[in-house]
Amino acid sequence: MIAGPLLNREMLTVPRALRHHLLRIGFLTACCVLLWTAHHITFGLKQTLTVGDMSRFGAFIFNVLCGIQLVLVIGSSLMLSAGSVAQEKDRRTLIILLMTDLRSTELVVGKALGSLLSTVTLIVLFFPALCALSLLGGITVPQIVWVELLCLASALAAAAWGTFVAYWRDKTFQTLAITVLGAGLFVGVVEILVAALGDSGLAAEIIGGLNPFRTLGAILSPLTAQPDVATPVAFAGNSVAALFGMAVVLFTWASLRVRIWNPSRVVHFQQEETKEEAGRSAAPTRAPRPVWARPLLWRETCTEAYGKKVGLIKGAYFVVLGLCLLWVASSSADSELLLGSLSPAGVAFVGLSLTALLLVNAQAVTSLTSERDGQTLELLLVTEVSAKEFIFSKLGGILFNMKEVIAVPLLFALSMLLRNSLPIDAFFYVVIGFLALVCFGAMLGLHASLSYENSRSAILNSLGTMFFLFVGIFVCIVLIVEARSSYQMQFVPFLTFIVGGSIALWVSLTRRNPSTALQISAATLPFFTFYAISSFLLGHSIPVLLSILATYGFTTTAMLMPAISSFDVAFGRSSVSRG
């Protein structure tokens, strides 16, 4: 009753799509491959396993799967909920919904819950897999139940935030950027408040429960979370209730403001001019600005093509930089290394870099989808703008508009260099490798927007590729660190895992623009990424840099060439001459 017909429509149409069934099959297949890989890495060719060995393995793989599940749930909920509403705005169909008799709660809650169907499917699929792991030992049923409830509450809170931002802001890039940065800032503020209040106390417990990752750690390690209890029991009721309460607050606020925010004041319909109005000449309000010889590049860099609030997004990102610097400064020199290789400064740099790459990718994919949905792409196609000028103007505008975002990780690396915590040669390796990944993220966004006519599909494909690439790298690092064996012993168990990644990347890159270069990129990028990870954990910097430059640079070029050569064909500008 609260969600209304919007949720009913999604429940009827989503299961009919083939991708819904492929998602379930692919997800279970990926879980099985991950289990098989982790088993062979952990035990190798050992045949005789004791109860203790199986119990430790069950606890280890349970922790890995729960961490992956929570990251996937939160990430997919944020992107799907924000993208669902942003698509309605870009296509001007939200105005039609506002003209109906739908209640505000149906517009807000219905869109949010409708976007959660795929995420809830993943949670439901995870439950029997985790229950099967409990047969190995080292896992209790309350842990499984509370992990699933925590994921469900986190998904609802993330969807509420994404829907709130999407109804609030007009531009798709603003929506995606504020959604991602807002979620990161929220977790950072929660941790700052917990550190200020102390780990003990009711207020710290309630506020700390708003961070699902902190709560997940307490569920997975009840002995560490409850050192003074004789028989610790996994419990996350406070966190689940707090996240559900936050979702209700966001839904209520968005429902009260949805018809005030929308339609936007900048949306207007041009009325037909009367004869008297047409005869009168309106005085210009200001002198026209000079336009460059490359008008599309001028529009991308010198106008507010992506909204007037982009500066606030960049300012929020600099706030994140300040929080990271404070966290690193407060960390002791003998702090525990993450995964045995990353210091607190390294963790902060990785977080800033991944956020920057996601923002650059979001800017890239929305730079073209906004043209298509705003029906301005057709105007560009009838002009004399060449394919080369179009693509390079878009890339130049992306990098120019995101220059502050790109500079933040570089400034953080420079601060590490000035504090003598990063050698000069490693600093240059980091800068060059990061810039190569920035170019890859920008080109991937344009490639996805050229390959998919549906804006939502393009955004989800582009951001999803970046997101799953990061998750896959993190999982590889965790498994390699757990194995502690030689490179040759690691490569064979990882082979199936790598081949699966190559197939997924092949589908993502060659959907509408197949080419031999893209097929080579899809086949080689996961292999060289695994080699770069292994070299990084061994402390070899130059092989890491060369692997990144060779594979990601080649993939960027492989996506750039079809974008230029097949541009006219992709948008229907070419015509076949008739004899």
WOPE-V550484 format. One record per backbone hydrogen bond with DSSP energy under -1.0 kcal/mol. NH is the residue of the N-H (numbers start at 1). CO is the residue of the C=O. Records with the same first field share a line. If there is no record, write none. Layout:
NH->CO, CO
This chain:
8->4
9->5
10->6
11->7
12->8
13->9
14->10
17->14
22->18
23->19
24->20
25->21
26->22
27->23
28->24
29->25
30->26
31->27
32->28
33->29
34->30
35->31
36->32
37->33
38->34
39->35
40->36
41->37
42->38
43->39
44->40
46->43
54->50
55->51
56->52
57->53
58->54
59->55
60->56
61->57
62->58
63->59
64->60
65->61
66->62
67->63
68->64
69->65
70->66
71->67
72->68
73->69
74->70
75->71
76->72
77->73
78->74
79->75
80->76
81->77
82->78
83->79
84->80
85->81
86->82
87->83
88->84
89->85
90->86
91->87
92->89
93->88
94->88
97->93
98->94
99->95
107->103
108->104
109->105
112->108
113->109
114->110
115->111
120->116
121->117
122->118
123->119
124->120
125->121
126->122
127->123
130->126
131->127
132->128
133->129
134->130
135->132
136->133
144->140
145->141
146->142
147->143
148->144
149->145
150->146
151->147
152->148
153->149
154->150
155->151
156->152
157->153
158->154
159->155
160->156
161->157
162->158
163->159
164->160
165->161
166->162
167->163
168->164
169->165
175->171
176->172
177->173
178->174
179->175
180->176
181->177
182->178
183->179
184->180
185->181
186->182
187->183
188->184
189->185
190->186
191->187
192->188
193->189
194->190
195->191
196->192
197->193
198->194
205->201
206->202
207->203
208->204
209->205
210->207
211->208
215->211
216->212
217->213
218->214
219->215
220->216
221->217
225->221
226->222
229->226
240->236
241->237
242->238
243->239
244->240
245->241
246->242
247->243
248->244
249->245
250->246
251->247
252->248
253->249
254->250
255->251
256->252
257->253
258->254
260->257
261->257
262->258
267->264
278->274
279->275
280->276
298->294
299->295
300->296
301->297
302->298
305->303
307->304
313->309
314->310
315->311
316->312
317->313
318->314
319->315
320->316
321->317
322->318
323->319
324->320
325->321
326->322
327->323
328->324
329->325
330->326
335->332
338->342
340->337
341->338
342->338
347->343
348->344
349->345
350->346
351->347
352->348
353->349
354->350
355->351
356->352
357->353
358->354
359->355
360->356
361->357
362->358
363->359
364->360
365->361
366->362
367->363
369->365
370->366
372->368
373->369
374->370
375->372
376->371
377->371
380->376
381->377
382->378
383->380
390->386
391->387
392->388
393->389
394->390
395->391
396->392
397->393
398->394
399->395
400->396
401->397
402->398
403->400
406->402
407->403
408->404
411->407
412->408
413->409
414->410
415->411
416->412
417->413
418->414
419->415
420->417
421->416
427->423
428->424
429->425
430->426
431->427
432->428
433->429
434->430
435->431
436->432
437->433
438->434
439->435
440->436
441->437
442->438
443->439
444->440
445->441
446->442
447->443
448->444
449->445
450->446
451->447
452->448
458->454
459->455
460->456
461->457
462->458
463->459
464->460
465->461
466->462
467->463
468->464
469->465
470->466
471->467
472->468
473->469
474->470
475->471
476->472
477->473
478->474
479->475
480->476
481->477
482->478
483->479
484->480
490->486
491->487
492->488
494->490
495->492
498->494
499->495
500->496
501->497
502->498
503->499
504->500
505->501
506->502
507->503
508->504
509->505
510->506
519->515
520->516
521->517
522->518
523->519
524->520
525->521
528->524
529->525
530->526
531->527
532->528
533->529
534->530
535->531
536->532
537->533
538->534
539->536
540->535
545->541
546->542
547->543
548->544
549->545
550->546
551->547
552->548
554->550
555->551
556->552
557->553
558->554
559->555
560->556
561->557
563->559
564->560
565->561
566->562
570->566
571->567
573->568
